[in-house]
Amino acid sequence: MSNWIDFYDFKQSVIYVNARHRDVHYRTIAADIVKYVHSPAAHVLDYGCGEATSADLVAAACGQLVLAEAAPNVRASLTMRYAGHPKIAVITAEQAAALPKRSFNLIVMHSVAQYLSASELERLLAMFHELLKPDGVLVLGDIVPPHFAAPSAALALLRFGAANGFFWAATSGLMRIFMSDYLRLRKTAGLSHYGEAVMLERLGKAGFKAERAKQNVGHNQQRMTFVCRIR
Ligand SMILES: C[S@@+](CC[C@H](N)C(=O)[O-])C[C@H]1O[C@@H](n2cnc3c(N)ncnc32)[C@H](O)[C@@H]1O
């Protein structure tokens, strides 16, 4: 499903309706990730971090933050944004796979699983299992359930816009998303959906003891976050 990487590699992704949306989006996610950082010395990996414009908030709460992003233009902009930041490193997906085992107290993969095939997800879960310290935690966020995913995502965006001063931009942004490659890619590359029980079963097979969090990371509470520990 590498086409999704190209889709997200737009310098100005259509997914964010304007700069305010993008910044509120990443600030919300960063604030939610910080809740899972349990020590100021923690080593944290954010895999598929996207534009991560508020990663400095996560870095301020932990000892080291590694941002792994597969899309080259997004990664280049992250590298520029955080150049010289003492706690933030930006790496490729391949570099993440080559990191030493048991490196991280916390690994977050938010809003990425829907773009992965079942086998890609399985491979990444195995990689995270190796990269986590024995008492580390994997937070798998924004898992999209099988039913009404598109209407509930649109409604959640409009609510998020209304609460954060970009409602009208959200309405026109939704039109732009509908006219973009998003719908075509949904048909050709596919989007992966998981119910709660199915995801818990997959996480169990990957060697995790997992539970669904009360709240999803980010603004869309129809989607799910799973908190996973090594069994
Ligand atoms: C919706 S963005 C999520 C960004 C950020 N984590 C967030 O929550 O806003 C989806 C991300 O998934 C990444 N992605 C898509 N397909 C991927 C794949 N096959 N392997 C690795 N990353 C992928 C994209 O590069 C993009 O950064």
Ligand as a Chemical Component Dictionary entry (heavy atoms), coordinates in Angstrom:
data_LIG
# 
_chem_comp.id                   LIG 
_chem_comp.type                 NON-POLYMER 
_chem_comp.pdbx_formal_charge   0 
_chem_comp.three_letter_code    LIG 
# 
loop_
_chem_comp_atom.comp_id 
_chem_comp_atom.atom_id 
_chem_comp_atom.alt_atom_id 
_chem_comp_atom.type_symbol 
_chem_comp_atom.charge 
_chem_comp_atom.model_Cartn_x 
_chem_comp_atom.model_Cartn_y 
_chem_comp_atom.model_Cartn_z 
_chem_comp_atom.pdbx_ordinal 
LIG C1  C1  C 0  -2.742 10.021 8.746  1  
LIG S1  S1  S 1  -0.976 10.121 8.690  2  
LIG C2  C2  C 0  -0.629 9.941  10.410 3  
LIG C3  C3  C 0  0.427  10.891 10.883 4  
LIG C4  C4  C 0  0.469  11.070 12.391 5  
LIG N1  N1  N 0  0.842  9.858  13.059 6  
LIG C5  C5  C 0  -0.882 11.555 12.875 7  
LIG O1  O1  O 0  -1.502 10.855 13.659 8  
LIG O2  O2  O -1 -1.310 12.623 12.461 9  
LIG C6  C6  C 0  -0.549 8.556  8.032  10 
LIG C7  C7  C 0  0.938  8.260  8.061  11 
LIG O3  O3  O 0  1.117  6.885  7.696  12 
LIG C8  C8  C 0  2.305  6.781  6.950  13 
LIG N2  N2  N 0  2.224  5.563  6.140  14 
LIG C9  C9  C 0  1.295  5.236  5.215  15 
LIG N3  N3  N 0  1.554  4.034  4.696  16 
LIG C10 C10 C 0  2.664  3.560  5.311  17 
LIG C11 C11 C 0  3.434  2.365  5.194  18 
LIG N4  N4  N 0  3.098  1.403  4.341  19 
LIG N5  N5  N 0  4.528  2.240  5.993  20 
LIG C12 C12 C 0  4.881  3.223  6.858  21 
LIG N6  N6  N 0  4.185  4.381  7.017  22 
LIG C13 C13 C 0  3.099  4.554  6.242  23 
LIG C14 C14 C 0  2.334  8.063  6.109  24 
LIG O4  O4  O 0  3.623  8.359  5.673  25 
LIG C15 C15 C 0  1.765  9.085  7.104  26 
LIG O5  O5  O 0  2.778  9.725  7.820  27 
# 
loop_
_chem_comp_bond.comp_id 
_chem_comp_bond.atom_id_1 
_chem_comp_bond.atom_id_2 
_chem_comp_bond.value_order 
_chem_comp_bond.pdbx_ordinal 
LIG C1  S1  SING 1  
LIG S1  C2  SING 2  
LIG S1  C6  SING 3  
LIG C2  C3  SING 4  
LIG C3  C4  SING 5  
LIG C4  N1  SING 6  
LIG C4  C5  SING 7  
LIG C5  O1  DOUB 8  
LIG C5  O2  SING 9  
LIG C6  C7  SING 10 
LIG C7  O3  SING 11 
LIG C7  C15 SING 12 
LIG O3  C8  SING 13 
LIG C8  N2  SING 14 
LIG C8  C14 SING 15 
LIG N2  C9  SING 16 
LIG N2  C13 SING 17 
LIG C9  N3  DOUB 18 
LIG N3  C10 SING 19 
LIG C10 C11 SING 20 
LIG C10 C13 DOUB 21 
LIG C11 N4  SING 22 
LIG C11 N5  DOUB 23 
LIG N5  C12 SING 24 
LIG C12 N6  DOUB 25 
LIG N6  C13 SING 26 
LIG C14 O4  SING 27 
LIG C14 C15 SING 28 
LIG C15 O5  SING 29 
# 
